[in-house]
Amino acid sequence: YGTALRISVEDNDVEGQLRSLNNLGGVKCATGRPNESLDDYRRALELSASSGTRLLEPVLLNNIGVAYRKAGEPGRGLQYLTAALEKNTSLDDQEGIASNLTNLGAAHEALGETSLALDAYERALAIDEQIENLDGQAANLDHLAVLREAQRDYERAHQLFVRAFKINRGIGNNRRAAASQEGIRRLSKLLGLSDGFGDS
């Protein structure tokens, strides 16, 4: 992505620069360097504004919010996630709205604001179901299950983990399916149920 950025700068390709900066930020955030990713995202956001294109603006705002949460500053990230949600709402980008809500849920969860987190995840899940985004559905079901388990609402948490497991297995997300399965096993034991996996 660094090479792509240099080429796009030389060619005065604003769209190429924005995408390269966003991709660079994504790599850094995914590899445990969220503070470094913020520099790339901010540069892209400034370029988007100065060029008048506003290209990728909702995506960049969302990614800045996520990076702040991963950097241990979820409260600071909320304003960017909220701004991203507002822009995607104005664009009627349902997939973007669902993604923003999921990330808002994660930020509220990190702040210990459970009711707000539950509301955001549930709203995201409803949209993901409407647009048939299975990956988003599974992620939000897992988030909701974890929070319901923390509230000791074990029956509802168990149901959510079961739904998440079925979707995760169906789309081939083995890592997340294993996490959902572990939740089912743990809660089945608490509730005195068979976990359905054929072992004890």
C-alpha distance (Angstrom), angle and dihedral (degrees) to the residues before:
residue distance angle dihedral
Y1 . . .
G2 3.79 . .
T3 3.80 90.3 .
A4 3.79 91.0 47.2
L5 3.81 89.3 51.6
R6 3.82 92.5 52.1
I7 3.78 91.7 49.6
S8 3.79 93.4 47.8
V9 3.83 90.5 49.6
E10 3.82 90.7 51.1
D11 3.80 90.2 48.6
N12 3.81 92.6 44.7
D13 3.79 87.2 -123.9
V14 3.81 103.5 161.2
E15 3.79 95.0 -177.0
G16 3.80 90.5 50.3
Q17 3.80 91.2 49.9
L18 3.80 92.2 50.1
R19 3.79 93.5 49.7
S20 3.80 92.8 45.4
L21 3.81 93.1 49.4
N22 3.80 90.7 47.7
N23 3.80 91.0 49.1
L24 3.81 92.1 47.6
G25 3.79 89.7 51.1
G26 3.78 90.7 48.9
V27 3.80 92.9 53.2
K28 3.80 92.3 48.6
C29 3.81 93.0 46.9
A30 3.81 92.0 48.1
T31 3.81 91.7 50.1
G32 3.80 96.3 53.3
R33 3.81 99.6 -91.1
P34 3.80 103.6 109.3
N35 3.79 94.6 149.6
E36 3.80 90.5 57.1
S37 3.79 90.9 46.7
L38 3.80 89.8 57.1
D39 3.82 90.0 64.9
D40 3.81 91.2 56.2
Y41 3.80 94.1 44.7
R42 3.82 92.2 48.2
R43 3.81 92.0 49.2
A44 3.78 89.3 51.3
L45 3.80 92.7 47.4
E46 3.81 91.6 50.3
L47 3.82 91.1 47.9
S48 3.80 90.8 48.5
A49 3.80 90.7 52.9
S50 3.83 96.8 42.5
S51 3.80 93.0 47.6
G52 3.79 91.6 50.2
T53 3.79 91.8 -131.2
R54 3.82 97.5 109.6
L55 3.80 83.9 -160.0
L56 3.81 113.9 166.2
E57 3.81 90.4 -0.3
P58 3.84 95.9 137.0
V59 3.81 90.3 45.4
L60 3.79 92.2 49.6
L61 3.80 93.2 47.5
N62 3.81 89.6 50.0
N63 3.80 92.0 48.5
I64 3.80 92.4 49.3
G65 3.80 88.9 52.8
V66 3.81 91.3 50.6
A67 3.81 91.8 46.9
Y68 3.81 91.6 52.9
R69 3.80 90.3 51.5
K70 3.79 91.3 49.8
A71 3.81 88.8 47.7
G72 3.81 89.3 57.1
E73 3.82 96.6 -101.5
P74 3.82 104.4 103.5
G75 3.79 92.7 152.8
R76 3.78 90.8 58.9
G77 3.77 89.9 48.4
L78 3.81 93.6 55.7
Q79 3.81 94.6 77.1
Y80 3.81 91.6 54.6
L81 3.80 93.4 46.0
T82 3.80 90.3 48.8
A83 3.81 90.7 49.6
A84 3.81 90.2 49.8
L85 3.81 90.3 50.1
E86 3.81 91.3 51.3
K87 3.81 92.2 50.8
N88 3.79 94.3 46.5
T89 3.80 89.6 47.5
S90 3.80 90.3 53.9
L91 3.82 88.6 49.9
D92 3.83 91.6 45.4
D93 3.81 88.3 -128.7
Q94 3.79 99.1 162.0
E95 3.80 95.5 -176.7
G96 3.80 90.1 50.1
I97 3.80 91.6 47.6
A98 3.81 91.2 51.9
S99 3.81 91.2 49.1
N100 3.81 91.5 49.2
L101 3.80 91.4 49.8
T102 3.80 92.0 50.0
N103 3.79 90.5 52.0
L104 3.80 91.5 45.1
G105 3.80 87.0 53.4
A106 3.79 90.5 52.6
A107 3.81 91.5 49.5
H108 3.82 92.7 49.6
E109 3.81 89.6 46.0
A110 3.81 90.2 53.1
L111 3.81 88.7 51.7
G112 3.81 91.4 50.9
E113 3.80 92.0 -112.7
T114 3.78 95.3 138.3
S115 3.80 100.0 169.6
L116 3.81 91.7 51.3
A117 3.79 90.8 46.2
L118 3.81 92.0 50.8
D119 3.80 91.5 49.1
A120 3.82 92.4 50.6
Y121 3.81 94.0 46.9
E122 3.82 92.1 47.0
R123 3.81 91.9 49.9
A124 3.80 90.2 48.1
L125 3.81 91.2 48.8
A126 3.81 91.9 51.5
I127 3.80 91.2 53.5
D128 3.80 93.3 44.2
E129 3.80 89.0 52.8
Q130 3.79 90.8 49.3
I131 3.82 93.6 51.1
E132 3.82 92.3 37.6
N133 3.81 94.7 -120.3
L134 3.80 99.8 162.0
D135 3.79 95.9 -177.6
G136 3.79 91.1 53.4
Q137 3.80 91.5 45.9
A138 3.80 92.3 53.2
A139 3.80 93.4 47.0
N140 3.79 93.5 50.5
L141 3.81 93.0 44.9
D142 3.80 89.1 53.9
H143 3.82 91.6 48.4
L144 3.79 91.4 49.1
A145 3.81 92.3 47.0
V146 3.80 92.0 53.5
L147 3.80 92.2 50.6
R148 3.80 93.8 45.4
E149 3.79 89.7 50.3
A150 3.81 89.9 51.3
Q151 3.82 87.5 53.3
R152 3.83 88.5 52.3
D153 3.80 90.1 -116.5
Y154 3.78 88.0 138.3
E155 3.80 99.5 165.7
R156 3.78 93.6 53.4
A157 3.81 91.6 42.8
H158 3.81 90.1 51.7
Q159 3.80 91.2 51.7
L160 3.80 91.2 49.5
F161 3.80 92.9 49.3
V162 3.82 90.1 50.2
R163 3.80 91.5 52.6
A164 3.80 91.2 46.0
F165 3.81 92.4 48.5
K166 3.81 92.9 52.8
I167 3.79 92.6 50.9
N168 3.81 94.9 42.3
R169 3.79 90.7 50.6
G170 3.80 91.2 45.9
I171 3.81 94.0 53.8
G172 3.80 93.2 42.6
N173 3.81 97.6 -112.9
N174 3.79 94.5 146.9
R175 3.80 96.1 172.4
R176 3.77 93.7 55.2
A177 3.81 92.3 38.9
A178 3.80 88.9 57.2
A179 3.81 90.7 51.9
S180 3.81 91.1 49.2
Q181 3.80 90.2 47.8
E182 3.79 91.0 52.4
G183 3.81 89.0 52.9
I184 3.80 90.6 51.1
R185 3.81 91.9 50.0
R186 3.79 92.8 47.4
L187 3.81 94.6 49.0
S188 3.80 94.5 40.1
K189 3.78 87.9 59.4
L190 3.81 91.3 49.5
L191 3.81 92.2 47.5
G192 3.81 95.4 42.2
L193 3.81 92.6 -117.6
S194 3.78 132.8 137.7
D195 3.80 107.5 -105.9
G196 3.80 90.4 -143.6
F197 3.78 94.9 -128.9
G198 3.78 96.7 105.0
D199 3.79 99.0 -115.2
S200 3.77 136.0 86.7
